[in-house]
Amino acid sequence: MESQTIVRARAIFLCEQTGLIPPHELPDFATELLVLGYDTPSLRELAGLPKGDRADAADMWNAVRDELSVRHEDDEDAAKFLLKYWAQEIVEGRIDVLPGSRLMCRVGWFPLGQPTELNELVNLLDVWDEMPQRRERTASELLGFARTFLGR
């Protein structure tokens, strides 16, 4: 599998681990993993769960992890990976700057103990919320933050 595929799969597993993916959405991510080239019996079964019948999704997800030998990572390592992942997604235009920036804040700000390297991100998100007249400029500054963050 190519590197970008492996990075996306790792991001999916870490998003679930850190609570970014609610259990009822796991079948959709199982489908994405199948498309990426991963395949196990539990993954196929999970991907096929209908929208209204997803009560067992979390248990099935654990079976998928076991079948693919994907272990939980250290929470700090997971947060650091996801920060870089979302910054890269923003810079490459695969996710809009505002939702991507909010994801960066969510995975990094409190889980990493409010690191000073994210102060600018938090401030820019506050500006976005409090000064709608500056949103175009703030979006540009958030993109700049993501680029700078990747350069660290």
C-alpha positions as semicolon CSV with decimal commas, in nm:
position;residue;x (nm);y (nm);z (nm)
1;M;0,000;0,000;0,000
2;E;0,122;0,346;-0,076
3;S;0,220;0,581;0,203
4;Q;-0,082;0,813;0,178
5;T;-0,314;0,512;0,212
6;I;-0,134;0,398;0,527
7;V;-0,144;0,752;0,670
8;R;-0,519;0,778;0,606
9;A;-0,585;0,439;0,766
10;R;-0,380;0,536;1,072
11;A;-0,571;0,863;1,094
12;I;-0,903;0,675;1,088
13;F;-0,797;0,446;1,371
14;L;-0,661;0,736;1,576
15;C;-0,972;0,947;1,517
16;E;-1,178;0,662;1,658
17;Q;-0,936;0,616;1,948
18;T;-0,951;0,985;2,040
19;G;-1,329;1,007;2,017
20;L;-1,359;1,198;1,690
21;I;-1,562;0,917;1,534
22;P;-1,883;0,821;1,713
23;P;-1,968;0,449;1,708
24;H;-2,264;0,490;1,471
25;E;-2,026;0,627;1,204
26;L;-1,781;0,336;1,224
27;P;-1,947;0,139;0,939
28;D;-1,881;0,432;0,705
29;F;-1,513;0,432;0,801
30;A;-1,502;0,054;0,766
31;T;-1,621;0,103;0,409
32;E;-1,345;0,358;0,351
33;L;-1,087;0,113;0,485
34;L;-1,215;-0,150;0,240
35;V;-1,178;0,101;-0,044
36;L;-0,822;0,173;0,077
37;G;-0,740;-0,197;0,036
38;Y;-0,780;-0,335;0,387
39;D;-0,994;-0,646;0,420
40;T;-1,098;-0,873;0,706
41;P;-1,420;-1,060;0,778
42;S;-1,516;-0,819;1,059
43;L;-1,435;-0,517;0,844
44;R;-1,669;-0,641;0,570
45;E;-1,940;-0,717;0,824
46;L;-1,905;-0,376;0,990
47;A;-1,912;-0,195;0,656
48;G;-2,240;-0,368;0,572
49;L;-2,431;-0,261;0,882
50;P;-2,741;-0,057;0,789
51;K;-2,786;0,294;0,932
52;G;-3,047;0,194;1,189
53;D;-2,869;-0,118;1,316
54;R;-2,533;-0,004;1,444
55;A;-2,549;-0,094;1,812
56;D;-2,269;-0,350;1,779
57;A;-2,041;-0,123;1,575
58;A;-1,793;-0,050;1,857
59;D;-1,748;-0,420;1,937
60;M;-1,704;-0,501;1,570
61;W;-1,450;-0,218;1,539
62;N;-1,245;-0,382;1,815
63;A;-1,256;-0,708;1,619
64;V;-1,133;-0,520;1,310
65;R;-0,844;-0,378;1,514
66;D;-0,755;-0,728;1,631
67;E;-0,774;-0,881;1,282
68;L;-0,554;-0,605;1,138
69;S;-0,322;-0,604;1,442
70;V;-0,385;-0,233;1,499
71;R;-0,310;-0,146;1,859
72;H;-0,407;0,167;2,048
73;E;-0,132;0,426;2,047
74;D;-0,015;0,648;2,328
75;D;-0,262;0,939;2,361
76;E;0,008;1,204;2,324
77;D;0,153;1,037;2,014
78;A;-0,198;1,006;1,869
79;A;-0,267;1,377;1,927
80;K;0,065;1,481;1,770
81;F;0,006;1,263;1,466
82;L;-0,348;1,395;1,418
83;L;-0,231;1,757;1,452
84;K;0,014;1,705;1,165
85;Y;-0,243;1,502;0,971
86;W;-0,512;1,772;0,985
87;A;-0,259;2,046;0,908
88;Q;-0,151;1,852;0,597
89;E;-0,513;1,799;0,495
90;I;-0,573;2,176;0,522
91;V;-0,260;2,273;0,330
92;E;-0,331;2,026;0,051
93;G;-0,692;2,143;0,025
94;R;-0,855;1,810;0,114
95;I;-1,044;1,972;0,401
96;D;-1,165;2,330;0,439
97;V;-0,950;2,546;0,662
98;L;-1,211;2,614;0,933
99;P;-1,323;2,255;1,004
100;G;-0,962;2,140;0,975
101;S;-0,845;2,405;1,220
102;R;-1,122;2,313;1,462
103;L;-1,014;1,948;1,440
104;M;-0,653;2,050;1,508
105;C;-0,767;2,240;1,815
106;R;-0,986;1,955;1,935
107;V;-0,716;1,688;1,904
108;G;-0,433;1,901;2,037
109;W;-0,532;2,183;2,271
110;F;-0,658;2,002;2,581
111;P;-0,514;1,654;2,510
112;L;-0,163;1,802;2,497
113;G;-0,212;2,035;2,794
114;Q;-0,268;2,362;2,605
115;P;0,073;2,379;2,436
116;T;0,198;2,728;2,353
117;E;0,262;2,621;1,992
118;L;-0,118;2,612;1,948
119;N;-0,188;2,954;2,105
120;E;-0,210;3,120;1,764
121;L;-0,456;2,858;1,642
122;V;-0,682;2,906;1,945
123;N;-0,663;3,285;1,909
124;L;-0,749;3,270;1,538
125;L;-1,048;3,046;1,606
126;D;-1,167;3,297;1,867
127;V;-1,128;3,577;1,612
128;W;-1,330;3,372;1,361
129;D;-1,615;3,337;1,610
130;E;-1,607;3,692;1,745
131;M;-1,529;3,897;1,434
132;P;-1,732;3,775;1,135
133;Q;-1,622;4,076;0,930
134;R;-1,263;3,937;0,940
135;R;-1,341;3,583;0,836
136;E;-1,173;3,595;0,496
137;R;-0,852;3,728;0,649
138;T;-0,878;3,486;0,943
139;A;-0,919;3,191;0,704
140;S;-0,600;3,298;0,529
141;E;-0,421;3,326;0,864
142;L;-0,546;2,980;0,967
143;L;-0,405;2,838;0,644
144;G;-0,078;3,014;0,719
145;F;-0,077;2,864;1,067
146;A;-0,124;2,513;0,923
147;R;0,167;2,569;0,680
148;T;0,390;2,699;0,957
149;F;0,289;2,415;1,188
150;L;0,394;2,159;0,926
151;G;0,732;2,330;0,895
152;R;0,814;2,274;1,263
